[in-house]
Amino acid sequence: MAEAAHAAAAAELPTRLLRAEEAGPQDLLAAGGYIFASPENLATVSGPMKDLFDRCYYPLLDCIEGRPYALMVCAGTDGQGAIRQMRRIVTGWRLREVAEPVLVLTGAQTPEAILAPKHLAEAQLAPCRELGAALAAGLAMGIF
């Protein structure tokens, strides 16, 4: 999902794709906008994404308000818990949500299916590409 959004955004303007564990406050400070992407694990964001928010939250308070963001979540059958959690966190940064979250449901319910690598269909990746292109176009045109 993140790779699809990144590829579409990169066609519009220079972008960076970072794993949550690689990113830090300076990376977020240097960006003009954000797409936060996470799997939902036990009705919440993944551990690495939560760790990113934990490490960056206070250093970025009053530094990035007003910047545009969007969310992408991959989940078995729900995904709303992760969306709610990320929205609450970025509300404290006063970021501006510029698109509805992209939610991809895999239907995984058994331990084997949950733990298996996910291979998303083109129809599931298309909204990710659209989101990346839209955020990049808005930034490039100065809309956001």
C-alpha positions as CSV (number, residue, x, y, z in Angstrom):
1,M,0.0,0.0,0.0
2,A,2.7,2.4,1.0
3,E,4.8,1.6,-2.1
4,A,1.8,2.1,-4.4
5,A,1.1,5.5,-2.8
6,H,4.7,6.5,-2.9
7,A,5.2,5.5,-6.6
8,A,2.2,7.7,-7.6
9,A,3.3,10.6,-5.5
10,A,6.8,10.4,-6.8
11,A,5.5,11.0,-10.3
12,E,4.3,14.4,-9.1
13,L,7.1,15.6,-6.9
14,P,10.1,14.4,-4.9
15,T,8.9,12.1,-2.1
16,R,10.4,9.8,0.5
17,L,9.1,6.4,1.7
18,L,10.3,5.5,5.1
19,R,9.5,2.6,7.4
20,A,8.1,3.8,10.8
21,E,11.2,2.5,12.5
22,E,13.5,4.4,10.2
23,A,11.7,7.8,10.5
24,G,12.3,10.4,13.2
25,P,11.2,13.9,14.1
26,Q,13.6,15.5,11.5
27,D,12.1,13.4,8.7
28,L,8.6,14.6,9.6
29,L,9.7,18.2,10.1
30,A,11.3,18.1,6.6
31,A,8.1,16.9,4.9
32,G,5.4,19.1,3.5
33,G,2.7,16.4,4.0
34,Y,2.2,12.9,5.2
35,I,0.6,9.6,4.4
36,F,0.6,7.4,7.5
37,A,0.2,3.7,6.6
38,S,-0.2,0.9,9.1
39,P,-1.6,-2.5,9.5
40,E,-4.2,-2.9,12.2
41,N,-3.1,-5.3,14.9
42,L,-5.6,-6.1,17.7
43,A,-7.8,-3.1,16.8
44,T,-4.8,-0.6,16.9
45,V,-1.9,0.6,14.8
46,S,1.2,-1.6,14.5
47,G,3.9,-1.5,17.1
48,P,6.4,0.3,14.8
49,M,3.9,3.0,13.9
50,K,2.9,3.6,17.5
51,D,6.6,3.8,18.3
52,L,7.1,6.4,15.6
53,F,4.3,8.5,17.1
54,D,5.7,8.0,20.6
55,R,9.2,9.2,19.5
56,C,8.0,12.1,17.4
57,Y,5.0,13.5,19.2
58,Y,6.5,15.9,21.7
59,P,9.5,17.0,19.6
60,L,7.0,18.1,16.9
61,L,4.4,19.8,19.0
62,D,3.8,23.3,17.6
63,C,6.2,22.6,14.7
64,I,4.0,21.0,12.0
65,E,0.5,22.2,12.6
66,G,-1.6,22.7,9.5
67,R,0.3,20.3,7.3
68,P,-1.8,17.9,5.2
69,Y,-2.0,14.2,6.0
70,A,-3.9,11.1,4.9
71,L,-4.2,7.6,6.4
72,M,-4.0,4.1,5.0
73,V,-4.8,1.0,7.0
74,C,-4.7,-2.7,6.1
75,A,-6.9,-4.9,8.3
76,G,-8.6,-8.2,8.4
77,T,-12.2,-7.2,8.6
78,D,-12.5,-3.8,10.4
79,G,-9.6,-1.3,10.6
80,Q,-11.6,1.4,12.4
81,G,-9.6,1.1,15.6
82,A,-6.3,2.0,13.9
83,I,-7.9,4.8,12.0
84,R,-9.4,6.3,15.2
85,Q,-6.1,6.0,17.0
86,M,-4.0,7.7,14.3
87,R,-6.6,10.5,13.9
88,R,-6.4,11.1,17.7
89,I,-2.7,11.3,17.7
90,V,-2.4,13.7,14.7
91,T,-5.1,15.9,16.1
92,G,-2.6,16.9,18.8
93,W,-0.2,18.0,16.1
94,R,-3.1,19.9,14.5
95,L,-2.5,18.3,11.1
96,R,-5.1,18.8,8.4
97,E,-6.8,15.6,7.0
98,V,-7.1,16.1,3.3
99,A,-8.7,12.8,2.2
100,E,-10.8,10.0,3.6
101,P,-8.6,7.1,4.9
102,V,-7.9,4.3,2.5
103,L,-8.9,1.0,4.2
104,V,-8.0,-2.3,2.6
105,L,-9.6,-5.4,4.2
106,T,-8.0,-8.7,3.6
107,G,-10.6,-10.9,5.3
108,A,-7.9,-12.7,7.3
109,Q,-9.3,-14.3,10.4
110,T,-7.4,-17.4,11.2
111,P,-4.0,-17.3,12.8
112,E,-2.5,-18.7,9.6
113,A,-4.1,-16.2,7.4
114,I,-3.3,-13.3,9.7
115,L,0.4,-14.2,9.9
116,A,0.7,-15.0,6.2
117,P,2.3,-12.4,3.8
118,K,-0.4,-10.3,2.1
119,H,-0.6,-10.0,-1.6
120,L,-3.0,-7.2,-2.5
121,A,-4.9,-7.1,-5.8
122,E,-4.7,-4.2,-8.2
123,A,-8.2,-3.2,-7.2
124,Q,-7.0,-2.9,-3.5
125,L,-3.9,-0.9,-4.5
126,A,-5.6,1.5,-6.9
127,P,-7.0,3.7,-4.0
128,C,-3.5,3.9,-2.5
129,R,-2.1,5.2,-5.8
130,E,-5.0,7.7,-6.1
131,L,-4.3,8.9,-2.6
132,G,-0.6,9.3,-3.2
133,A,-1.2,11.2,-6.5
134,A,-3.8,13.4,-5.0
135,L,-1.7,14.4,-2.0
136,A,1.3,15.1,-4.2
137,A,-0.7,17.1,-6.7
138,G,-2.2,19.2,-3.9
139,L,1.2,19.9,-2.5
140,A,2.7,20.7,-5.9
141,M,-0.1,23.1,-6.8
142,G,0.0,24.8,-3.4
143,I,-3.5,23.8,-2.4
144,F,-2.3,22.2,0.8
